[in-house]
Amino acid sequence: MARQNTVFKEAYNRYAAALRMDTALPSEPEIAAQLGVSRSTARAILTRLSDEGIIRWNKRQKIVLRQPVDRDFFPSEETDSLHDIIERSFMQRILSDEAAPGMQINELELAREIGTGTTSVREFLIRFSRFGLIEKRPNSHWTLKGFTREFALELADVREMFELHSAAEFGKLPADHHAWAALATIKEEHLSMLSDINNRFKEFSVLDERFHLLIHRASKNRFIADFYDAIAIIFHYHYQWNKTAARERNERAIHEHLDYIAALEARDQERIQAACRIHLRSARQTLLQSIPQSVAESA
């Protein structure tokens, strides 16, 4: 039940954020397909929107009456999964100004800080350790090996190989595949964010992660999907490392995403590959520029 509730709240927040005044909403099955949830969850979302006076729901007709405001959304602590909470706490530790190669991470301390059991924390750390950033030590301790320029370059190389393949596969999906509806929703969220970029540019990292994860799922390759978890974590958080010119960087990335989405929608393989390469080249540069200066100097 708790997991279902989290799914509902997270999907509700996503759908509410994309609503536009005076627009008519699609059917429950279409909404469910867009969000990747069940029809019952889609119905629950519509019910809450109606109860809050955000939409008028009269049988098959659903019209947006007003834009949602902050109080209409569930707080992030109610929508994050345990995995997300552990991930965020862990990344905040290793990306802090005090973090340096050799820093120790204690499972018990991290679990106590999050308010969960050590088993969940240990499972996350074991999974993450495969990528060389941390190393297991005796007595529930882990050592940070350091995020170096070399590590970033290797990560970017692997990401490019995976995403070029996944993007090509996405362009081959049948017209009725649910991924197209999900892509349309993400496109609208990009346009919405762009229209209020001065106030919303800090939200981009979450949208960026969702967009690229959607593309990688099209590969249907279990190894790509599994390895991309770690890649997504790093590229998701690198937007938060260096806040210099963050608005401009994120605005440029949104435009690159929109070009990328247009290429996917056109199903033109040459355009897809070109748009993908342009965006990944920018992401590589941003990642390198975002490495904390102390880390870059020690690399």
ZADO-1210 file (C-alpha; in nm, 4 decimals, padded with zeros to 6 digits):
<atoms>
<atom x="00.0000" y="00.0000" z="00.0000" code="MET" pos="1"/>
<atom x="00.2803" y="00.2430" z="00.0881" code="ALA" pos="2"/>
<atom x="00.4485" y="00.1763" z="-00.2457" code="ARG" pos="3"/>
<atom x="00.1196" y="00.2298" z="-00.4351" code="GLN" pos="4"/>
<atom x="00.0660" y="00.5547" z="-00.2461" code="ASN" pos="5"/>
<atom x="00.4114" y="00.6758" z="-00.3449" code="THR" pos="6"/>
<atom x="00.3453" y="00.5880" z="-00.7104" code="VAL" pos="7"/>
<atom x="00.0174" y="00.7810" z="-00.7011" code="PHE" pos="8"/>
<atom x="00.1697" y="01.0911" z="-00.5407" code="LYS" pos="9"/>
<atom x="00.4705" y="01.0976" z="-00.7722" code="GLU" pos="10"/>
<atom x="00.2519" y="01.0504" z="-01.0839" code="ALA" pos="11"/>
<atom x="00.0023" y="01.3089" z="-00.9586" code="TYR" pos="12"/>
<atom x="00.2787" y="01.5680" z="-00.9158" code="ASN" pos="13"/>
<atom x="00.4105" y="01.4984" z="-01.2657" code="ARG" pos="14"/>
<atom x="00.0693" y="01.5236" z="-01.4276" code="TYR" pos="15"/>
<atom x="-00.0404" y="01.8315" z="-01.2341" code="ALA" pos="16"/>
<atom x="00.2809" y="02.0144" z="-01.3266" code="ALA" pos="17"/>
<atom x="00.2092" y="01.9691" z="-01.6990" code="ALA" pos="18"/>
<atom x="-00.1516" y="02.0954" z="-01.6921" code="LEU" pos="19"/>
<atom x="-00.2499" y="02.4041" z="-01.8926" code="ARG" pos="20"/>
<atom x="-00.5511" y="02.6301" z="-01.8466" code="MET" pos="21"/>
<atom x="-00.8631" y="02.5567" z="-02.0519" code="ASP" pos="22"/>
<atom x="-00.7235" y="02.2402" z="-02.2103" code="THR" pos="23"/>
<atom x="-00.9252" y="01.9193" z="-02.2363" code="ALA" pos="24"/>
<atom x="-00.7698" y="01.6099" z="-02.0827" code="LEU" pos="25"/>
<atom x="-00.7606" y="01.2702" z="-02.2541" code="PRO" pos="26"/>
<atom x="-00.9240" y="00.9486" z="-02.1374" code="SER" pos="27"/>
<atom x="-00.8138" y="00.7555" z="-01.8285" code="GLU" pos="28"/>
<atom x="-00.6376" y="00.4838" z="-02.0346" code="PRO" pos="29"/>
<atom x="-00.4458" y="00.7514" z="-02.2259" code="GLU" pos="30"/>
<atom x="-00.3419" y="00.9265" z="-01.9046" code="ILE" pos="31"/>
<atom x="-00.2351" y="00.5924" z="-01.7577" code="ALA" pos="32"/>
<atom x="-00.0215" y="00.5239" z="-02.0663" code="ALA" pos="33"/>
<atom x="00.1370" y="00.8706" z="-02.0549" code="GLN" pos="34"/>
<atom x="00.2356" y="00.8339" z="-01.6921" code="LEU" pos="35"/>
<atom x="00.3183" y="00.4633" z="-01.6947" code="GLY" pos="36"/>
<atom x="00.0664" y="00.3846" z="-01.4191" code="VAL" pos="37"/>
<atom x="-00.2482" y="00.1739" z="-01.3838" code="SER" pos="38"/>
<atom x="-00.5919" y="00.3007" z="-01.4819" code="ARG" pos="39"/>
<atom x="-00.6999" y="00.3018" z="-01.1181" code="SER" pos="40"/>
<atom x="-00.4076" y="00.5314" z="-01.0352" code="THR" pos="41"/>
<atom x="-00.4980" y="00.7559" z="-01.3296" code="ALA" pos="42"/>
<atom x="-00.8560" y="00.7699" z="-01.1997" code="ARG" pos="43"/>
<atom x="-00.7304" y="00.8594" z="-00.8507" code="ALA" pos="44"/>
<atom x="-00.5246" y="01.1424" z="-01.0007" code="ILE" pos="45"/>
<atom x="-00.8270" y="01.2816" z="-01.1826" code="LEU" pos="46"/>
<atom x="-01.0374" y="01.2523" z="-00.8673" code="THR" pos="47"/>
<atom x="-00.7902" y="01.4551" z="-00.6653" code="ARG" pos="48"/>
<atom x="-00.7592" y="01.7171" z="-00.9399" code="LEU" pos="49"/>
<atom x="-01.1360" y="01.7461" z="-00.9456" code="SER" pos="50"/>
<atom x="-01.1665" y="01.7616" z="-00.5661" code="ASP" pos="51"/>
<atom x="-00.9078" y="02.0416" z="-00.5546" code="GLU" pos="52"/>
<atom x="-01.0952" y="02.2409" z="-00.8176" code="GLY" pos="53"/>
<atom x="-00.8105" y="02.2154" z="-01.0676" code="ILE" pos="54"/>
<atom x="-01.0251" y="02.0430" z="-01.3306" code="ILE" pos="55"/>
<atom x="-01.3957" y="02.0114" z="-01.4045" code="ARG" pos="56"/>
<atom x="-01.4786" y="01.6438" z="-01.4576" code="TRP" pos="57"/>
<atom x="-01.8173" y="01.5760" z="-01.6128" code="ASN" pos="58"/>
<atom x="-01.8360" y="01.2181" z="-01.7356" code="LYS" pos="59"/>
<atom x="-01.5992" y="01.2037" z="-02.0342" code="ARG" pos="60"/>
<atom x="-01.5273" y="01.5759" z="-02.0374" code="GLN" pos="61"/>
<atom x="-01.2325" y="01.6929" z="-01.8302" code="LYS" pos="62"/>
<atom x="-01.1336" y="02.0611" z="-01.8546" code="ILE" pos="63"/>
<atom x="-00.8471" y="02.2349" z="-01.6716" code="VAL" pos="64"/>
<atom x="-00.9939" y="02.5255" z="-01.4692" code="LEU" pos="65"/>
<atom x="-00.6756" y="02.6628" z="-01.3148" code="ARG" pos="66"/>
<atom x="-00.3011" y="02.6121" z="-01.2929" code="GLN" pos="67"/>
<atom x="-00.1902" y="02.4111" z="-00.9879" code="PRO" pos="68"/>
<atom x="-00.0023" y="02.6097" z="-00.7235" code="VAL" pos="69"/>
<atom x="00.2581" y="02.4927" z="-00.4717" code="ASP" pos="70"/>
<atom x="00.0029" y="02.3836" z="-00.2136" code="ARG" pos="71"/>
<atom x="-00.1598" y="02.1482" z="-00.4687" code="ASP" pos="72"/>
<atom x="00.1497" y="01.9264" z="-00.4909" code="PHE" pos="73"/>
<atom x="00.2651" y="01.6534" z="-00.2552" code="PHE" pos="74"/>
<atom x="00.5964" y="01.7353" z="-00.0809" code="PRO" pos="75"/>
<atom x="00.9022" y="01.5510" z="-00.2095" code="SER" pos="76"/>
<atom x="00.9441" y="01.3514" z="00.1119" code="GLU" pos="77"/>
<atom x="00.6074" y="01.1860" z="00.0351" code="GLU" pos="78"/>
<atom x="00.6932" y="01.0998" z="-00.3240" code="THR" pos="79"/>
<atom x="01.0513" y="00.9749" z="-00.2959" code="ASP" pos="80"/>
<atom x="01.1149" y="00.6020" z="-00.2782" code="SER" pos="81"/>
<atom x="01.3535" y="00.4648" z="-00.0147" code="LEU" pos="82"/>
<atom x="01.6076" y="00.4067" z="-00.2913" code="HIS" pos="83"/>
<atom x="01.5814" y="00.7746" z="-00.3943" code="ASP" pos="84"/>
<atom x="01.6264" y="00.8904" z="-00.0358" code="ILE" pos="85"/>
<atom x="01.9361" y="00.6728" z="00.0152" code="ILE" pos="86"/>
<atom x="02.0749" y="00.7833" z="-00.3199" code="GLU" pos="87"/>
<atom x="02.0259" y="01.1526" z="-00.2420" code="ARG" pos="88"/>
<atom x="02.1875" y="01.1243" z="00.1027" code="SER" pos="89"/>
<atom x="02.4797" y="00.9248" z="-00.0338" code="PHE" pos="90"/>
<atom x="02.5444" y="01.1634" z="-00.3236" code="MET" pos="91"/>
<atom x="02.5237" y="01.4672" z="-00.0987" code="GLN" pos="92"/>
<atom x="02.7986" y="01.3130" z="00.1136" code="ARG" pos="93"/>
<atom x="03.0404" y="01.2292" z="-00.1642" code="ILE" pos="94"/>
<atom x="02.9810" y="01.5592" z="-00.3460" code="LEU" pos="95"/>
<atom x="03.0221" y="01.7832" z="-00.0424" code="SER" pos="96"/>
<atom x="03.3106" y="02.0275" z="-00.0156" code="ASP" pos="97"/>
<atom x="03.4669" y="01.8128" z="00.2586" code="GLU" pos="98"/>
<atom x="03.4637" y="01.4943" z="00.0506" code="ALA" pos="99"/>
<atom x="03.8027" y="01.3763" z="-00.0715" code="ALA" pos="100"/>
<atom x="03.9609" y="01.0470" z="-00.1789" code="PRO" pos="101"/>
<atom x="04.0029" y="00.8274" z="00.1262" code="GLY" pos="102"/>
<atom x="03.6956" y="00.9630" z="00.3058" code="MET" pos="103"/>
<atom x="03.5162" y="00.6887" z="00.5003" code="GLN" pos="104"/>
<atom x="03.1451" y="00.6160" z="00.4663" code="ILE" pos="105"/>
<atom x="02.9896" y="00.4206" z="00.7500" code="ASN" pos="106"/>
<atom x="02.6764" y="00.2149" z="00.6764" code="GLU" pos="107"/>
<atom x="02.5368" y="00.2599" z="01.0268" code="LEU" pos="108"/>
<atom x="02.5861" y="00.6373" z="01.0272" code="GLU" pos="109"/>
<atom x="02.4282" y="00.6755" z="00.6847" code="LEU" pos="110"/>
<atom x="02.1341" y="00.4540" z="00.7818" code="ALA" pos="111"/>
<atom x="02.0840" y="00.6497" z="01.1050" code="ARG" pos="112"/>
<atom x="02.0949" y="00.9784" z="00.9149" code="GLU" pos="113"/>
<atom x="01.8291" y="00.8560" z="00.6699" code="ILE" pos="114"/>
<atom x="01.6194" y="00.6789" z="00.9310" code="GLY" pos="115"/>
<atom x="01.6253" y="00.3344" z="00.7726" code="THR" pos="116"/>
<atom x="01.7862" y="-00.0049" z="00.8300" code="GLY" pos="117"/>
<atom x="02.1464" y="-00.0798" z="00.7411" code="THR" pos="118"/>
<atom x="02.0441" y="-00.3597" z="00.5028" code="THR" pos="119"/>
<atom x="01.8903" y="-00.1168" z="00.2519" code="SER" pos="120"/>
<atom x="02.1920" y="00.1120" z="00.2745" code="VAL" pos="121"/>
<atom x="02.4341" y="-00.1794" z="00.2327" code="ARG" pos="122"/>
<atom x="02.2485" y="-00.3083" z="-00.0736" code="GLU" pos="123"/>
<atom x="02.2672" y="00.0347" z="-00.2349" code="PHE" pos="124"/>
<atom x="02.6394" y="00.0726" z="-00.1610" code="LEU" pos="125"/>
<atom x="02.7216" y="-00.2766" z="-00.2883" code="ILE" pos="126"/>
<atom x="02.5377" y="-00.2055" z="-00.6124" code="ARG" pos="127"/>
<atom x="02.7041" y="00.1315" z="-00.6545" code="PHE" pos="128"/>
<atom x="03.0540" y="00.0003" z="-00.5713" code="SER" pos="129"/>
<atom x="03.0757" y="-00.1825" z="-00.9036" code="ARG" pos="130"/>
<atom x="03.1547" y="00.1451" z="-01.0751" code="PHE" pos="131"/>
<atom x="03.4730" y="00.2212" z="-00.8872" code="GLY" pos="132"/>
<atom x="03.3807" y="00.5317" z="-00.6868" code="LEU" pos="133"/>
<atom x="03.3719" y="00.3531" z="-00.3508" code="ILE" pos="134"/>
<atom x="03.5468" y="00.0475" z="-00.2080" code="GLU" pos="135"/>
<atom x="03.4379" y="-00.1901" z="00.0704" code="LYS" pos="136"/>
<atom x="03.6406" y="-00.2015" z="00.3901" code="ARG" pos="137"/>
<atom x="03.5994" y="-00.4207" z="00.7029" code="PRO" pos="138"/>
<atom x="03.3436" y="-00.3418" z="00.9741" code="ASN" pos="139"/>
<atom x="03.0713" y="-00.1868" z="00.7578" code="SER" pos="140"/>
<atom x="03.3000" y="00.0890" z="00.6302" code="HIS" pos="141"/>
<atom x="03.3443" y="00.2098" z="00.2739" code="TRP" pos="142"/>
<atom x="03.6168" y="00.4312" z="00.1293" code="THR" pos="143"/>
<atom x="03.5598" y="00.7018" z="-00.1308" code="LEU" pos="144"/>
<atom x="03.8114" y="00.6536" z="-00.4119" code="LYS" pos="145"/>
<atom x="03.7383" y="00.9914" z="-00.5664" code="GLY" pos="146"/>
<atom x="03.5579" y="01.1330" z="-00.8683" code="PHE" pos="147"/>
<atom x="03.8425" y="01.2187" z="-01.1038" code="THR" pos="148"/>
<atom x="03.8523" y="01.3691" z="-01.4520" code="ARG" pos="149"/>
<atom x="03.9544" y="01.0277" z="-01.5878" code="GLU" pos="150"/>
<atom x="03.6526" y="00.8658" z="-01.4241" code="PHE" pos="151"/>
<atom x="03.4244" y="01.1326" z="-01.5748" code="ALA" pos="152"/>
<atom x="03.5664" y="01.0790" z="-01.9237" code="LEU" pos="153"/>
<atom x="03.5260" y="00.7009" z="-01.8999" code="GLU" pos="154"/>
<atom x="03.1699" y="00.7450" z="-01.7796" code="LEU" pos="155"/>
<atom x="03.0872" y="00.9813" z="-02.0664" code="ALA" pos="156"/>
<atom x="03.2332" y="00.7355" z="-02.3203" code="ASP" pos="157"/>
<atom x="03.0179" y="00.4507" z="-02.1916" code="VAL" pos="158"/>
<atom x="02.7103" y="00.6713" z="-02.1774" code="ARG" pos="159"/>
<atom x="02.7581" y="00.7722" z="-02.5417" code="GLU" pos="160"/>
<atom x="02.7821" y="00.4110" z="-02.6586" code="MET" pos="161"/>
<atom x="02.4693" y="00.3132" z="-02.4677" code="PHE" pos="162"/>
<atom x="02.2579" y="00.6111" z="-02.5585" code="GLU" pos="163"/>
<atom x="02.3331" y="00.6138" z="-02.9302" code="LEU" pos="164"/>
<atom x="02.2132" y="00.2536" z="-02.9412" code="HIS" pos="165"/>
<atom x="01.9080" y="00.3196" z="-02.7227" code="SER" pos="166"/>
<atom x="01.8063" y="00.6303" z="-02.9190" code="ALA" pos="167"/>
<atom x="01.8201" y="00.4344" z="-03.2450" code="ALA" pos="168"/>
<atom x="01.5986" y="00.1645" z="-03.0914" code="GLU" pos="169"/>
<atom x="01.3555" y="00.4271" z="-02.9610" code="PHE" pos="170"/>
<atom x="01.3106" y="00.5593" z="-03.3147" code="GLY" pos="171"/>
<atom x="01.2075" y="00.2099" z="-03.4280" code="LYS" pos="172"/>
<atom x="00.9290" y="00.1660" z="-03.1708" code="LEU" pos="173"/>
<atom x="00.5803" y="00.1035" z="-03.3159" code="PRO" pos="174"/>
<atom x="00.3454" y="00.4023" z="-03.3254" code="ALA" pos="175"/>
<atom x="00.1187" y="00.2573" z="-03.0554" code="ASP" pos="176"/>
<atom x="00.4004" y="00.1959" z="-02.8061" code="HIS" pos="177"/>
<atom x="00.3387" y="00.3638" z="-02.4699" code="HIS" pos="178"/>
<atom x="00.6836" y="00.5253" z="-02.4799" code="ALA" pos="179"/>
<atom x="00.5603" y="00.7773" z="-02.7379" code="TRP" pos="180"/>
<atom x="00.2897" y="00.9037" z="-02.5023" code="ALA" pos="181"/>
<atom x="00.5465" y="00.9270" z="-02.2231" code="ALA" pos="182"/>
<atom x="00.7786" y="01.1204" z="-02.4555" code="LEU" pos="183"/>
<atom x="00.4947" y="01.3623" z="-02.5417" code="ALA" pos="184"/>
<atom x="00.4361" y="01.4276" z="-02.1704" code="THR" pos="185"/>
<atom x="00.8070" y="01.4906" z="-02.1119" code="ILE" pos="186"/>
<atom x="00.8132" y="01.7259" z="-02.4114" code="LYS" pos="187"/>
<atom x="00.5294" y="01.9312" z="-02.2599" code="GLU" pos="188"/>
<atom x="00.7161" y="01.9468" z="-01.9301" code="GLU" pos="189"/>
<atom x="01.0226" y="02.0800" z="-02.1114" code="HIS" pos="190"/>
<atom x="00.8157" y="02.3514" z="-02.2787" code="LEU" pos="191"/>
<atom x="00.6516" y="02.4386" z="-01.9484" code="SER" pos="192"/>
<atom x="00.9867" y="02.4684" z="-01.7732" code="MET" pos="193"/>
<atom x="01.1279" y="02.6762" z="-02.0577" code="LEU" pos="194"/>
<atom x="00.8382" y="02.9213" z="-02.0338" code="SER" pos="195"/>
<atom x="00.9321" y="02.9932" z="-01.6704" code="ASP" pos="196"/>
<atom x="01.3031" y="02.9146" z="-01.6844" code="ILE" pos="197"/>
<atom x="01.4104" y="03.1866" z="-01.4392" code="ASN" pos="198"/>
<atom x="01.2067" y="03.0280" z="-01.1609" code="ASN" pos="199"/>
<atom x="01.2248" y="02.6622" z="-01.2588" code="ARG" pos="200"/>
<atom x="01.5754" y="02.5981" z="-01.3947" code="PHE" pos="201"/>
<atom x="01.6725" y="02.4129" z="-01.0739" code="LYS" pos="202"/>
<atom x="01.4095" y="02.1481" z="-01.1518" code="GLU" pos="203"/>
<atom x="01.5880" y="02.0453" z="-01.4705" code="PHE" pos="204"/>
<atom x="01.8088" y="01.7693" z="-01.3268" code="SER" pos="205"/>
<atom x="01.5051" y="01.5575" z="-01.2370" code="VAL" pos="206"/>
<atom x="01.3491" y="01.6066" z="-01.5808" code="LEU" pos="207"/>
<atom x="01.6824" y="01.5291" z="-01.7462" code="ASP" pos="208"/>
<atom x="01.7065" y="01.1975" z="-01.5618" code="GLU" pos="209"/>
<atom x="01.3511" y="01.0980" z="-01.6587" code="ARG" pos="210"/>
<atom x="01.4082" y="01.1841" z="-02.0240" code="PHE" pos="211"/>
<atom x="01.7271" y="00.9832" z="-02.0634" code="HIS" pos="212"/>
<atom x="01.5924" y="00.6905" z="-01.8628" code="LEU" pos="213"/>
<atom x="01.2928" y="00.6731" z="-02.0987" code="LEU" pos="214"/>
<atom x="01.5284" y="00.6534" z="-02.3956" code="ILE" pos="215"/>
<atom x="01.7444" y="00.3825" z="-02.2392" code="HIS" pos="216"/>
<atom x="01.4467" y="00.1640" z="-02.1588" code="ARG" pos="217"/>
<atom x="01.3802" y="00.1382" z="-02.5325" code="ALA" pos="218"/>
<atom x="01.7011" y="-00.0634" z="-02.5724" code="SER" pos="219"/>
<atom x="01.5404" y="-00.3633" z="-02.3995" code="LYS" pos="220"/>
<atom x="01.8931" y="-00.4598" z="-02.3047" code="ASN" pos="221"/>
<atom x="01.9190" y="-00.5707" z="-01.9430" code="ARG" pos="222"/>
<atom x="02.2895" y="-00.4833" z="-01.9223" code="PHE" pos="223"/>
<atom x="02.2388" y="-00.1309" z="-02.0510" code="ILE" pos="224"/>
<atom x="01.9423" y="-00.0773" z="-01.8192" code="ALA" pos="225"/>
<atom x="02.1363" y="-00.2033" z="-01.5187" code="ASP" pos="226"/>
<atom x="02.4592" y="-00.0140" z="-01.5848" code="PHE" pos="227"/>
<atom x="02.2736" y="00.3049" z="-01.6722" code="TYR" pos="228"/>
<atom x="02.1507" y="00.3342" z="-01.3129" code="ASP" pos="229"/>
<atom x="02.4959" y="00.4485" z="-01.2030" code="ALA" pos="230"/>
<atom x="02.5448" y="00.6689" z="-01.5078" code="ILE" pos="231"/>
<atom x="02.2087" y="00.8366" z="-01.4442" code="ALA" pos="232"/>
<atom x="02.2971" y="00.9067" z="-01.0809" code="ILE" pos="233"/>
<atom x="02.6207" y="01.0832" z="-01.1745" code="ILE" pos="234"/>
<atom x="02.4768" y="01.2822" z="-01.4633" code="PHE" pos="235"/>
<atom x="02.1683" y="01.3664" z="-01.2570" code="HIS" pos="236"/>
<atom x="02.3708" y="01.5108" z="-00.9720" code="TYR" pos="237"/>
<atom x="02.6415" y="01.6849" z="-01.1713" code="HIS" pos="238"/>
<atom x="02.3992" y="01.9661" z="-01.2462" code="TYR" pos="239"/>
<atom x="02.4088" y="02.0490" z="-00.8754" code="GLN" pos="240"/>
<atom x="02.7874" y="02.0496" z="-00.8282" code="TRP" pos="241"/>
<atom x="02.8704" y="02.3827" z="-00.9878" code="ASN" pos="242"/>
<atom x="02.5942" y="02.6415" z="-00.9758" code="LYS" pos="243"/>
<atom x="02.7824" y="02.8960" z="-01.1899" code="THR" pos="244"/>
<atom x="02.5668" y="02.9851" z="-01.4941" code="ALA" pos="245"/>
<atom x="02.3300" y="02.7011" z="-01.4006" code="ALA" pos="246"/>
<atom x="02.0282" y="02.8731" z="-01.5528" code="ARG" pos="247"/>
<atom x="02.2026" y="02.9228" z="-01.8879" code="GLU" pos="248"/>
<atom x="02.3389" y="02.5662" z="-01.8929" code="ARG" pos="249"/>
<atom x="02.0024" y="02.4162" z="-01.8134" code="ASN" pos="250"/>
<atom x="01.8224" y="02.6338" z="-02.0661" code="GLU" pos="251"/>
<atom x="02.0657" y="02.5226" z="-02.3375" code="ARG" pos="252"/>
<atom x="02.0150" y="02.1587" z="-02.2357" code="ALA" pos="253"/>
<atom x="01.6360" y="02.1982" z="-02.2573" code="ILE" pos="254"/>
<atom x="01.6674" y="02.3274" z="-02.6142" code="HIS" pos="255"/>
<atom x="01.8949" y="02.0343" z="-02.6979" code="GLU" pos="256"/>
<atom x="01.6420" y="01.7947" z="-02.5479" code="HIS" pos="257"/>
<atom x="01.3627" y="01.9472" z="-02.7568" code="LEU" pos="258"/>
<atom x="01.5703" y="01.9055" z="-03.0749" code="ASP" pos="259"/>
<atom x="01.6445" y="01.5483" z="-02.9668" code="TYR" pos="260"/>
<atom x="01.2739" y="01.4804" z="-02.9033" code="ILE" pos="261"/>
<atom x="01.1802" y="01.6274" z="-03.2438" code="ALA" pos="262"/>
<atom x="01.4294" y="01.3927" z="-03.4098" code="ALA" pos="263"/>
<atom x="01.2847" y="01.0937" z="-03.2239" code="LEU" pos="264"/>
<atom x="00.9298" y="01.1927" z="-03.3180" code="GLU" pos="265"/>
<atom x="01.0386" y="01.2227" z="-03.6832" code="ALA" pos="266"/>
<atom x="01.1896" y="00.8714" z="-03.6589" code="ARG" pos="267"/>
<atom x="01.4742" y="00.9937" z="-03.8750" code="ASP" pos="268"/>
<atom x="01.7768" y="00.7894" z="-03.7728" code="GLN" pos="269"/>
<atom x="02.0312" y="01.0407" z="-03.9048" code="GLU" pos="270"/>
<atom x="01.8623" y="01.3257" z="-03.7149" code="ARG" pos="271"/>
<atom x="01.8373" y="01.1115" z="-03.4028" code="ILE" pos="272"/>
<atom x="02.2064" y="01.0253" z="-03.4062" code="GLN" pos="273"/>
<atom x="02.3068" y="01.3872" z="-03.4769" code="ALA" pos="274"/>
<atom x="02.0853" y="01.5331" z="-03.2015" code="ALA" pos="275"/>
<atom x="02.1999" y="01.2668" z="-02.9560" code="CYS" pos="276"/>
<atom x="02.5696" y="01.3350" z="-03.0259" code="ARG" pos="277"/>
<atom x="02.5272" y="01.7128" z="-02.9910" code="ILE" pos="278"/>
<atom x="02.3542" y="01.6777" z="-02.6559" code="HIS" pos="279"/>
<atom x="02.5952" y="01.4187" z="-02.5186" code="LEU" pos="280"/>
<atom x="02.8887" y="01.6368" z="-02.6215" code="ARG" pos="281"/>
<atom x="02.7411" y="01.9244" z="-02.4199" code="SER" pos="282"/>
<atom x="02.6684" y="01.6938" z="-02.1268" code="ALA" pos="283"/>
<atom x="03.0294" y="01.5723" z="-02.1305" code="ARG" pos="284"/>
<atom x="03.1596" y="01.9305" z="-02.1181" code="GLN" pos="285"/>
<atom x="02.9190" y="02.0225" z="-01.8400" code="THR" pos="286"/>
<atom x="03.0186" y="01.7167" z="-01.6383" code="LEU" pos="287"/>
<atom x="03.3881" y="01.8011" z="-01.6633" code="LEU" pos="288"/>
<atom x="03.3280" y="02.1660" z="-01.5768" code="GLN" pos="289"/>
<atom x="03.1141" y="02.0653" z="-01.2803" code="SER" pos="290"/>
<atom x="03.3754" y="01.8516" z="-01.1050" code="ILE" pos="291"/>
<atom x="03.4631" y="02.0312" z="-00.7781" code="PRO" pos="292"/>
<atom x="03.7881" y="02.2236" z="-00.8227" code="GLN" pos="293"/>
<atom x="03.9604" y="02.0447" z="-00.5341" code="SER" pos="294"/>
<atom x="03.8851" y="01.7108" z="-00.6969" code="VAL" pos="295"/>
<atom x="04.0031" y="01.8237" z="-01.0404" code="ALA" pos="296"/>
<atom x="04.3310" y="01.9500" z="-00.8970" code="GLU" pos="297"/>
<atom x="04.3991" y="01.6224" z="-00.7171" code="SER" pos="298"/>
<atom x="04.3220" y="01.4092" z="-01.0234" code="ALA" pos="299"/>
</atoms>
